Each structure stands twice: as structure tokens, then as C-alpha cells.
Amino acid sequence: MALINRILIVCGEASGDLHAAHLVRQLKALRPQLQVSAVGGARLAQEGAQIIFPIGELSVIGLFDVLRKLPRFFSLKKNILRMIASEHYDCLILVDFSGFNLRLARAVNRRLPVVYYVSPQVWASRTGRVKTIREYVSKICVLFRFEVDFYKKHGVRAEFFGHPLLDIVKPTMKKEEFLNNVKLPLSKTTLALLPGSRRAEVERILPVMLAAAELLKERFPVQAVIAKSEAVDWEIYKTLTKKCAVETRIIEGKTYDCLGAADFAMVASGTATLETAIMGTPFVLLYKMSLLNYLLYRPQVRVPYIGMVNIAAGRKIVPEFIQFGAGPRRIAREIAGIMQNAEELARMKEDLKGLKETLGEKGAGLRAAEAILRDLESRLPS
């Protein structure tokens, strides 16, 4: 049987880079000779992928950011299509990043097999995009069971292998060791602040988190660890925390250790909410974007929540504070109410544990890699 030798992967955000890197690790374990080219970031590079374009230049928030970067997106799509035409790739793997990737799939027009790994959230907004998937995507791998039923209703066969974060999310040290390393006492209540992976997110969301932490300090002794994004400059965090009355530590590359050491967390909407849920750390979710982007985005959303944790659970298991509702006083009041109510805190932890159990078993990345290779190699001439 002929084997897959060369693949091209396209992702556009830090979470996509994380998932793509995990998949590449599993693919290479099965096919050591595999050559990978990618639009990706540091994690894909660590797995041996040749980065043809770095994702740091692609990150966008909202329509106006997209419009500003349109020339870059057009140029990138043109270059990818040129590479596909001139070099022999066995497969194109798309990871999330639907605004760009669905257009790319359409432009590729089945000239080679297209696998979508980490399905775009077409069930949440702009459902019509499922038509593009049905017509131009050869195989789709989803991260949640409910997505299988959604795609089935639209005539698309989707496969669920479990959630790869179950293998990825794990701290490297115990709480006591971590707090000792960052010179924080074990006696205080530790808050983990996860304000997002993009500069605009950090600049809008971290000040709200810090203000809420200061209000919590009026009720009980607190300290905070801030999970720093590698894509955001240190000076942004230092400037924002400079006048904060709560003792803070800015930690890069140790998100799961921050969560493992935390008694409670404040988390920006995104993949980090699911990572926090898997860690079992109680948290609240918050998000803010520019007013114009919010007014354009909100009417498109067809689900009652924005947090993946609540969407996957089918009910609100963690509080959400969005845009105008993301006020520090409201957030601090909610956190204090949960933390000072043993029954409510236990309920949230139990709900997070139950959600984790719905994500399947560990080994999802390997199962997905096996299925992708099996399907692709069955199409190759012997």
C-alpha cells in the first residue's frame, strides 16, 4: 500500500497551532517519513513542521481587523494555491480558522483531499457555511459529540474521536511547588487570570480581571497568577499590572500550572475555558471586544451561550460576563458568592467533572491520525 508522504496544514490562531501540533506528533509517530509544511506557529515548528507563514501575522478580532488584513489573506491564499499546484502534497489539513480556511477549501476545489480537523463552529453562526464543507471537504473531524448530529442533519458525515485536550492539558508540578517557584504564599487565595492570546484581548480583558481581583481583595486575601500569551509582548502585561493592588505574577508557558495552583479563575472566552474545565478549576468566563465588532457579531450567534463549556454542556454551568455585562463589580460579587458557598462551589466542580467525561477518552489525537491516514492512503494508487 502507498503511504502518505507530504501534507500541508493551515491554522491561524494559537489554539489551532496547539491542536495541529498534537495531530502532527501522532501522524509522525505512525509515519516517521512524513514531511509537513504549515501555516502555523511555534508548537508546529517544535514538531518538525516547516513553517511557510507564521500565524502571528494572521490573528484577527472582528470584521474591521479582518478588513485591515485582507491584502495579507489574499496574498497568503494565492501563495498556498501556487504551492499546491507546483508541489506534490498528498493532503491539505485545515484547522479551525474558518473565515480563511473555508475559502481556501473552495479555491482548492478538490484538487487534493481536504481534511478539516477541529470543525468550524458553523452550528453557532452562519450555518450556511456547512454547504461549503459538504462540497469541498473530504473528511471532517469534530471535537464534540453534538457536532456529529448537527452535520448529519446537513448531509455531512463527521467523526468524533474524543477531545485531544484530554491528552494535552496537564500541569508539570504540584500547587505547592509552583507557588514556591513564583514566590507566592500557599496561605492566600490564588486567582488564575487567563485574558486571551491576542494583544487586543489582553488590553481589553486583563484590566477588568485585575479590577475584579482588587474588589475581591477587600473580602479576603488574594493573589493572582496571569497566564501570559507568547504572542503578546511582556510590556503590555507589565504596564497593565503596574498599579494593581493585588500581588501578581506574570507566567509564560505554564498555563496549566497556573490553573492547577488556582482556587478560582477568570478566563477569556475561547479554548482556555475548556482547558480550565478539564483541569477542574472553578471559573467565570468573560469577554469584551470593540463596540462595533460586538454589534456586528452578536446578531449572527444562534446559541444561547458563548462559552464552549456551557455550549457543550447544553446549560450554563459557569457564569458568563459579556461586553456590557463584564463589569468588575458584578464579576467580583459572583466569584465571592461562589467561593463563600461550599455547596455552590462543589456543584460547579461536579459539573466541570461531568463535562470532562463527555469529551471521550484520552488518545483522541492518535485515533484521528489513524483514521486520517487510513482514509487518505486508501485513495492512493498501490
NUDO-881283 format. One record per residue (C-alpha): x, y, z; residue number from 1. Coordinates in nm, 3 decimals. Layout:
# NUDO-881283
+---------+---------+---------+-----+
|    east |   north |      up | pos |
+---------+---------+---------+-----+
|       X |       Y |       Z | NUM |
...
+---------+---------+---------+-----+
This chain:
# NUDO-881283
+---------+---------+---------+-----+
|    east |   north |      up | pos |
+---------+---------+---------+-----+
|   0.000 |   0.000 |   0.000 |   1 |
|   0.126 |   0.351 |  -0.086 |   2 |
|   0.190 |   0.580 |   0.209 |   3 |
|   0.120 |   0.948 |   0.270 |   4 |
|   0.449 |   1.140 |   0.246 |   5 |
|   0.371 |   1.512 |   0.234 |   6 |
|   0.096 |   1.718 |   0.390 |   7 |
|   0.016 |   2.087 |   0.414 |   8 |
|  -0.152 |   2.220 |   0.730 |   9 |
|  -0.320 |   2.560 |   0.768 |  10 |
|  -0.421 |   2.711 |   1.102 |  11 |
|  -0.443 |   3.074 |   1.206 |  12 |
|  -0.455 |   3.104 |   1.584 |  13 |
|  -0.272 |   2.983 |   1.894 |  14 |
|  -0.538 |   2.723 |   1.975 |  15 |
|  -0.522 |   2.589 |   1.619 |  16 |
|  -0.144 |   2.567 |   1.643 |  17 |
|  -0.181 |   2.368 |   1.965 |  18 |
|  -0.424 |   2.118 |   1.811 |  19 |
|  -0.235 |   2.095 |   1.482 |  20 |
|   0.094 |   2.025 |   1.662 |  21 |
|  -0.064 |   1.745 |   1.864 |  22 |
|  -0.205 |   1.589 |   1.546 |  23 |
|   0.130 |   1.614 |   1.366 |  24 |
|   0.301 |   1.441 |   1.658 |  25 |
|   0.059 |   1.148 |   1.624 |  26 |
|   0.084 |   1.140 |   1.243 |  27 |
|   0.464 |   1.130 |   1.259 |  28 |
|   0.455 |   0.855 |   1.520 |  29 |
|   0.263 |   0.648 |   1.265 |  30 |
|   0.452 |   0.768 |   0.957 |  31 |
|   0.804 |   0.883 |   1.059 |  32 |
|   0.890 |   0.973 |   0.698 |  33 |
|   0.607 |   1.228 |   0.682 |  34 |
|   0.703 |   1.579 |   0.569 |  35 |
|   0.484 |   1.862 |   0.697 |  36 |
|   0.461 |   2.219 |   0.567 |  37 |
|   0.239 |   2.457 |   0.762 |  38 |
|   0.088 |   2.794 |   0.814 |  39 |
|   0.140 |   2.775 |   1.188 |  40 |
|   0.329 |   2.877 |   1.496 |  41 |
|   0.590 |   2.772 |   1.747 |  42 |
|   0.422 |   2.447 |   1.852 |  43 |
|   0.401 |   2.316 |   1.495 |  44 |
|   0.763 |   2.415 |   1.443 |  45 |
|   0.859 |   2.217 |   1.754 |  46 |
|   0.701 |   1.910 |   1.595 |  47 |
|   0.924 |   1.948 |   1.289 |  48 |
|   0.681 |   2.126 |   1.056 |  49 |
|   0.832 |   2.365 |   0.802 |  50 |
|   0.656 |   2.695 |   0.873 |  51 |
|   0.579 |   2.865 |   0.541 |  52 |
|   0.394 |   3.153 |   0.709 |  53 |
|   0.378 |   3.242 |   1.081 |  54 |
|   0.034 |   3.273 |   1.240 |  55 |
|   0.136 |   3.578 |   1.444 |  56 |
|   0.060 |   3.793 |   1.141 |  57 |
|  -0.287 |   3.641 |   1.089 |  58 |
|  -0.461 |   3.680 |   1.424 |  59 |
|  -0.772 |   3.898 |   1.397 |  60 |
|  -1.062 |   4.003 |   1.617 |  61 |
|  -1.379 |   4.114 |   1.444 |  62 |
|  -1.470 |   4.238 |   1.099 |  63 |
|  -1.263 |   4.557 |   1.097 |  64 |
|  -0.945 |   4.373 |   1.185 |  65 |
|  -1.021 |   4.129 |   0.902 |  66 |
|  -1.072 |   4.414 |   0.654 |  67 |
|  -0.743 |   4.571 |   0.757 |  68 |
|  -0.556 |   4.246 |   0.689 |  69 |
|  -0.740 |   4.145 |   0.371 |  70 |
|  -0.438 |   4.203 |   0.141 |  71 |
|  -0.233 |   3.969 |   0.361 |  72 |
|  -0.502 |   3.700 |   0.347 |  73 |
|  -0.537 |   3.730 |  -0.032 |  74 |
|  -0.161 |   3.704 |  -0.075 |  75 |
|  -0.140 |   3.401 |   0.155 |  76 |
|  -0.421 |   3.218 |  -0.024 |  77 |
|  -0.255 |   3.287 |  -0.360 |  78 |
|   0.078 |   3.153 |  -0.234 |  79 |
|  -0.081 |   2.838 |  -0.087 |  80 |
|  -0.261 |   2.764 |  -0.414 |  81 |
|   0.064 |   2.815 |  -0.602 |  82 |
|   0.240 |   2.568 |  -0.370 |  83 |
|  -0.038 |   2.312 |  -0.415 |  84 |
|  -0.010 |   2.346 |  -0.793 |  85 |
|   0.370 |   2.319 |  -0.805 |  86 |
|   0.450 |   2.074 |  -0.524 |  87 |
|   0.310 |   1.728 |  -0.465 |  88 |
|   0.109 |   1.726 |  -0.145 |  89 |
|  -0.094 |   1.420 |  -0.055 |  90 |
|  -0.338 |   1.614 |   0.162 |  91 |
|  -0.441 |   1.957 |   0.290 |  92 |
|  -0.539 |   1.965 |   0.658 |  93 |
|  -0.735 |   2.270 |   0.777 |  94 |
|  -0.755 |   2.351 |   1.148 |  95 |
|  -1.036 |   2.584 |   1.262 |  96 |
|  -0.974 |   2.943 |   1.126 |  97 |
|  -1.294 |   2.912 |   0.922 |  98 |
|  -1.306 |   3.258 |   0.765 |  99 |
|  -0.988 |   3.183 |   0.571 | 100 |
|  -0.990 |   2.804 |   0.555 | 101 |
|  -1.336 |   2.757 |   0.407 | 102 |
|  -1.250 |   2.998 |   0.126 | 103 |
|  -0.926 |   2.809 |   0.073 | 104 |
|  -1.111 |   2.476 |   0.055 | 105 |
|  -1.341 |   2.620 |  -0.210 | 106 |
|  -1.044 |   2.751 |  -0.411 | 107 |
|  -0.862 |   2.416 |  -0.390 | 108 |
|  -1.180 |   2.267 |  -0.540 | 109 |
|  -1.094 |   1.902 |  -0.465 | 110 |
|  -0.760 |   1.911 |  -0.647 | 111 |
|  -0.635 |   1.715 |  -0.347 | 112 |
|  -0.808 |   1.565 |  -0.041 | 113 |
|  -0.904 |   1.824 |   0.220 | 114 |
|  -0.938 |   1.720 |   0.584 | 115 |
|  -1.096 |   1.959 |   0.835 | 116 |
|  -0.958 |   1.893 |   1.182 | 117 |
|  -1.131 |   2.098 |   1.455 | 118 |
|  -1.456 |   2.182 |   1.283 | 119 |
|  -1.555 |   2.545 |   1.230 | 120 |
|  -1.838 |   2.644 |   1.463 | 121 |
|  -2.097 |   2.661 |   1.185 | 122 |
|  -2.361 |   2.542 |   1.433 | 123 |
|  -2.316 |   2.865 |   1.632 | 124 |
|  -2.341 |   3.121 |   1.349 | 125 |
|  -2.366 |   3.143 |   0.970 | 126 |
|  -2.498 |   2.789 |   0.931 | 127 |
|  -2.491 |   2.823 |   0.552 | 128 |
|  -2.116 |   2.757 |   0.561 | 129 |
|  -2.191 |   2.388 |   0.605 | 130 |
|  -2.265 |   2.377 |   0.231 | 131 |
|  -1.901 |   2.462 |   0.157 | 132 |
|  -1.790 |   2.183 |   0.390 | 133 |
|  -2.023 |   1.933 |   0.226 | 134 |
|  -1.898 |   2.020 |  -0.122 | 135 |
|  -1.525 |   2.080 |  -0.075 | 136 |
|  -1.410 |   1.891 |   0.238 | 137 |
|  -1.328 |   1.520 |   0.208 | 138 |
|  -1.321 |   1.439 |   0.579 | 139 |
|  -1.421 |   1.631 |   0.890 | 140 |
|  -1.310 |   1.557 |   1.247 | 141 |
|  -1.508 |   1.719 |   1.529 | 142 |
|  -1.422 |   1.774 |   1.894 | 143 |
|  -1.770 |   1.736 |   2.046 | 144 |
|  -2.033 |   1.463 |   2.014 | 145 |
|  -2.319 |   1.705 |   1.945 | 146 |
|  -2.140 |   1.821 |   1.629 | 147 |
|  -2.182 |   1.475 |   1.474 | 148 |
|  -2.561 |   1.509 |   1.494 | 149 |
|  -2.552 |   1.864 |   1.357 | 150 |
|  -2.353 |   1.762 |   1.050 | 151 |
|  -2.564 |   1.451 |   0.998 | 152 |
|  -2.874 |   1.671 |   0.968 | 153 |
|  -2.695 |   1.863 |   0.692 | 154 |
|  -2.583 |   1.557 |   0.498 | 155 |
|  -2.221 |   1.559 |   0.617 | 156 |
|  -2.050 |   1.260 |   0.778 | 157 |
|  -1.844 |   1.387 |   1.069 | 158 |
|  -1.633 |   1.174 |   1.303 | 159 |
|  -1.579 |   1.222 |   1.676 | 160 |
|  -1.265 |   1.065 |   1.824 | 161 |
|  -1.270 |   1.239 |   2.161 | 162 |
|  -1.114 |   1.572 |   2.255 | 163 |
|  -0.734 |   1.599 |   2.212 | 164 |
|  -0.709 |   1.844 |   2.503 | 165 |
|  -0.757 |   1.548 |   2.735 | 166 |
|  -0.403 |   1.441 |   2.643 | 167 |
|  -0.261 |   1.793 |   2.630 | 168 |
|  -0.393 |   1.957 |   2.948 | 169 |
|  -0.177 |   1.861 |   3.244 | 170 |
|   0.031 |   2.059 |   3.493 | 171 |
|   0.402 |   2.000 |   3.524 | 172 |
|   0.421 |   2.050 |   3.902 | 173 |
|   0.210 |   2.043 |   4.215 | 174 |
|   0.047 |   2.354 |   4.357 | 175 |
|   0.292 |   2.392 |   4.645 | 176 |
|   0.596 |   2.362 |   4.418 | 177 |
|   0.457 |   2.607 |   4.164 | 178 |
|   0.366 |   2.874 |   4.419 | 179 |
|   0.705 |   2.831 |   4.585 | 180 |
|   0.877 |   2.876 |   4.247 | 181 |
|   0.694 |   3.201 |   4.176 | 182 |
|   0.743 |   3.317 |   4.537 | 183 |
|   0.377 |   3.333 |   4.639 | 184 |
|   0.244 |   3.201 |   4.973 | 185 |
|   0.017 |   2.898 |   4.997 | 186 |
|  -0.194 |   3.072 |   5.261 | 187 |
|  -0.365 |   3.321 |   5.026 | 188 |
|  -0.647 |   3.255 |   4.780 | 189 |
|  -0.487 |   3.223 |   4.437 | 190 |
|  -0.667 |   3.353 |   4.130 | 191 |
|  -0.562 |   3.247 |   3.780 | 192 |
|  -0.621 |   3.514 |   3.516 | 193 |
|  -0.635 |   3.397 |   3.152 | 194 |
|  -0.706 |   3.713 |   2.947 | 195 |
|  -0.666 |   3.568 |   2.598 | 196 |
|  -0.395 |   3.504 |   2.341 | 197 |
|  -0.412 |   3.827 |   2.136 | 198 |
|  -0.291 |   4.174 |   2.227 | 199 |
|  -0.634 |   4.336 |   2.178 | 200 |
|  -0.793 |   4.075 |   2.405 | 201 |
|  -0.535 |   4.125 |   2.678 | 202 |
|  -0.567 |   4.504 |   2.663 | 203 |
|  -0.946 |   4.490 |   2.696 | 204 |
|  -0.993 |   4.197 |   2.930 | 205 |
|  -0.698 |   4.195 |   3.172 | 206 |
|  -0.786 |   4.537 |   3.326 | 207 |
|  -1.135 |   4.404 |   3.406 | 208 |
|  -0.988 |   4.093 |   3.566 | 209 |
|  -0.742 |   4.294 |   3.773 | 210 |
|  -1.014 |   4.535 |   3.890 | 211 |
|  -1.232 |   4.240 |   3.994 | 212 |
|  -0.935 |   4.088 |   4.180 | 213 |
|  -0.885 |   4.417 |   4.368 | 214 |
|  -1.251 |   4.413 |   4.475 | 215 |
|  -1.212 |   4.054 |   4.593 | 216 |
|  -0.912 |   4.160 |   4.798 | 217 |
|  -1.149 |   4.371 |   5.008 | 218 |
|  -1.324 |   4.048 |   5.118 | 219 |
|  -1.035 |   3.804 |   5.163 | 220 |
|  -0.659 |   3.784 |   5.097 | 221 |
|  -0.598 |   3.712 |   4.728 | 222 |
|  -0.305 |   3.690 |   4.490 | 223 |
|  -0.305 |   3.636 |   4.115 | 224 |
|  -0.108 |   3.445 |   3.853 | 225 |
|  -0.152 |   3.569 |   3.497 | 226 |
|  -0.110 |   3.317 |   3.215 | 227 |
|   0.087 |   3.513 |   2.955 | 228 |
|   0.039 |   3.452 |   2.584 | 229 |
|   0.363 |   3.400 |   2.393 | 230 |
|   0.219 |   3.618 |   2.114 | 231 |
|   0.177 |   3.925 |   2.338 | 232 |
|   0.469 |   4.141 |   2.449 | 233 |
|   0.574 |   4.136 |   2.815 | 234 |
|   0.547 |   4.516 |   2.838 | 235 |
|   0.171 |   4.501 |   2.778 | 236 |
|   0.125 |   4.290 |   3.090 | 237 |
|   0.374 |   4.490 |   3.297 | 238 |
|   0.204 |   4.818 |   3.208 | 239 |
|  -0.143 |   4.687 |   3.290 | 240 |
|  -0.040 |   4.533 |   3.624 | 241 |
|   0.185 |   4.818 |   3.736 | 242 |
|  -0.071 |   4.987 |   3.962 | 243 |
|  -0.266 |   4.678 |   4.063 | 244 |
|  -0.317 |   4.650 |   4.440 | 245 |
|  -0.316 |   4.269 |   4.422 | 246 |
|   0.018 |   4.088 |   4.421 | 247 |
|   0.053 |   3.932 |   4.077 | 248 |
|   0.292 |   3.713 |   3.882 | 249 |
|   0.304 |   3.705 |   3.503 | 250 |
|   0.384 |   3.349 |   3.390 | 251 |
|   0.460 |   3.243 |   3.033 | 252 |
|   0.430 |   2.887 |   2.906 | 253 |
|   0.281 |   2.747 |   3.229 | 254 |
|  -0.094 |   2.793 |   3.181 | 255 |
|  -0.183 |   2.452 |   3.325 | 256 |
|   0.039 |   2.509 |   3.628 | 257 |
|  -0.134 |   2.845 |   3.684 | 258 |
|  -0.472 |   2.671 |   3.674 | 259 |
|  -0.351 |   2.385 |   3.891 | 260 |
|  -0.239 |   2.629 |   4.159 | 261 |
|  -0.555 |   2.839 |   4.146 | 262 |
|  -0.851 |   2.827 |   4.382 | 263 |
|  -1.056 |   3.011 |   4.120 | 264 |
|  -1.002 |   3.152 |   3.770 | 265 |
|  -1.122 |   3.428 |   3.541 | 266 |
|  -1.097 |   3.314 |   3.180 | 267 |
|  -1.146 |   3.486 |   2.846 | 268 |
|  -1.383 |   3.302 |   2.613 | 269 |
|  -1.204 |   3.056 |   2.386 | 270 |
|  -1.015 |   2.729 |   2.409 | 271 |
|  -0.887 |   2.831 |   2.754 | 272 |
|  -1.234 |   2.781 |   2.903 | 273 |
|  -1.228 |   2.415 |   2.804 | 274 |
|  -0.870 |   2.377 |   2.930 | 275 |
|  -0.982 |   2.523 |   3.264 | 276 |
|  -1.279 |   2.286 |   3.277 | 277 |
|  -1.054 |   1.985 |   3.213 | 278 |
|  -0.827 |   2.098 |   3.494 | 279 |
|  -1.135 |   2.112 |   3.718 | 280 |
|  -1.064 |   2.467 |   3.832 | 281 |
|  -1.382 |   2.666 |   3.914 | 282 |
|  -1.407 |   2.978 |   3.698 | 283 |
|  -1.611 |   3.253 |   3.541 | 284 |
|  -1.596 |   3.340 |   3.174 | 285 |
|  -1.571 |   3.692 |   3.037 | 286 |
|  -1.520 |   3.860 |   2.704 | 287 |
|  -1.507 |   4.210 |   2.558 | 288 |
|  -1.444 |   4.331 |   2.205 | 289 |
|  -1.475 |   4.666 |   2.031 | 290 |
|  -1.830 |   4.800 |   2.029 | 291 |
|  -1.865 |   4.794 |   1.650 | 292 |
|  -1.738 |   4.437 |   1.626 | 293 |
|  -1.976 |   4.332 |   1.902 | 294 |
|  -2.276 |   4.494 |   1.732 | 295 |
|  -2.186 |   4.313 |   1.407 | 296 |
|  -2.106 |   3.978 |   1.567 | 297 |
|  -2.386 |   3.935 |   1.823 | 298 |
|  -2.682 |   3.908 |   1.580 | 299 |
|  -2.507 |   3.620 |   1.397 | 300 |
|  -2.485 |   3.400 |   1.707 | 301 |
|  -2.757 |   3.134 |   1.723 | 302 |
|  -2.664 |   2.966 |   2.050 | 303 |
|  -2.765 |   3.088 |   2.399 | 304 |
|  -2.407 |   3.094 |   2.535 | 305 |
|  -2.068 |   3.194 |   2.400 | 306 |
|  -1.860 |   2.969 |   2.626 | 307 |
|  -1.771 |   2.631 |   2.479 | 308 |
|  -1.809 |   2.480 |   2.825 | 309 |
|  -2.172 |   2.589 |   2.851 | 310 |
|  -2.247 |   2.507 |   2.486 | 311 |
|  -2.109 |   2.155 |   2.521 | 312 |
|  -2.295 |   2.102 |   2.850 | 313 |
|  -2.620 |   2.231 |   2.699 | 314 |
|  -2.673 |   2.455 |   3.001 | 315 |
|  -2.496 |   2.725 |   3.198 | 316 |
|  -2.251 |   2.559 |   3.433 | 317 |
|  -2.019 |   2.862 |   3.461 | 318 |
|  -2.127 |   3.229 |   3.470 | 319 |
|  -2.067 |   3.437 |   3.157 | 320 |
|  -1.993 |   3.810 |   3.161 | 321 |
|  -2.004 |   3.951 |   2.810 | 322 |
|  -1.937 |   4.302 |   2.679 | 323 |
|  -2.154 |   4.549 |   2.876 | 324 |
|  -2.216 |   4.286 |   3.143 | 325 |
|  -1.843 |   4.236 |   3.205 | 326 |
|  -1.814 |   4.483 |   3.490 | 327 |
|  -1.556 |   4.420 |   3.766 | 328 |
|  -1.807 |   4.468 |   4.047 | 329 |
|  -2.053 |   4.215 |   3.903 | 330 |
|  -1.774 |   3.965 |   3.840 | 331 |
|  -1.624 |   4.004 |   4.189 | 332 |
|  -1.968 |   3.967 |   4.350 | 333 |
|  -2.033 |   3.644 |   4.157 | 334 |
|  -1.692 |   3.494 |   4.239 | 335 |
|  -1.721 |   3.582 |   4.608 | 336 |
|  -2.069 |   3.431 |   4.619 | 337 |
|  -1.945 |   3.102 |   4.472 | 338 |
|  -1.626 |   3.081 |   4.676 | 339 |
|  -1.805 |   3.154 |   5.004 | 340 |
|  -2.078 |   2.897 |   4.933 | 341 |
|  -1.936 |   2.547 |   4.977 | 342 |
|  -2.241 |   2.385 |   4.817 | 343 |
|  -2.226 |   2.608 |   4.507 | 344 |
|  -1.851 |   2.558 |   4.471 | 345 |
|  -1.892 |   2.180 |   4.494 | 346 |
|  -2.172 |   2.193 |   4.233 | 347 |
|  -1.952 |   2.377 |   3.986 | 348 |
|  -1.665 |   2.133 |   4.035 | 349 |
|  -1.902 |   1.839 |   3.987 | 350 |
|  -2.045 |   1.997 |   3.669 | 351 |
|  -1.695 |   2.051 |   3.528 | 352 |
|  -1.608 |   1.691 |   3.606 | 353 |
|  -1.926 |   1.576 |   3.429 | 354 |
|  -1.843 |   1.788 |   3.124 | 355 |
|  -1.494 |   1.639 |   3.107 | 356 |
|  -1.646 |   1.292 |   3.098 | 357 |
|  -1.846 |   1.384 |   2.785 | 358 |
|  -1.525 |   1.464 |   2.595 | 359 |
|  -1.442 |   1.098 |   2.539 | 360 |
|  -1.130 |   0.904 |   2.629 | 361 |
|  -0.765 |   1.000 |   2.606 | 362 |
|  -0.588 |   0.915 |   2.281 | 363 |
|  -0.818 |   1.121 |   2.056 | 364 |
|  -0.528 |   1.265 |   1.855 | 365 |
|  -0.390 |   0.920 |   1.779 | 366 |
|  -0.731 |   0.784 |   1.680 | 367 |
|  -0.787 |   1.083 |   1.450 | 368 |
|  -0.440 |   1.041 |   1.295 | 369 |
|  -0.504 |   0.671 |   1.230 | 370 |
|  -0.839 |   0.745 |   1.065 | 371 |
|  -0.697 |   1.028 |   0.851 | 372 |
|  -0.409 |   0.812 |   0.725 | 373 |
|  -0.636 |   0.514 |   0.663 | 374 |
|  -0.881 |   0.719 |   0.457 | 375 |
|  -0.613 |   0.905 |   0.261 | 376 |
|  -0.396 |   0.603 |   0.187 | 377 |
|  -0.695 |   0.403 |   0.068 | 378 |
|  -0.727 |   0.659 |  -0.215 | 379 |
|  -0.364 |   0.639 |  -0.326 | 380 |
|  -0.268 |   0.413 |  -0.615 | 381 |
|  -0.089 |   0.100 |  -0.490 | 382 |
+---------+---------+---------+-----+
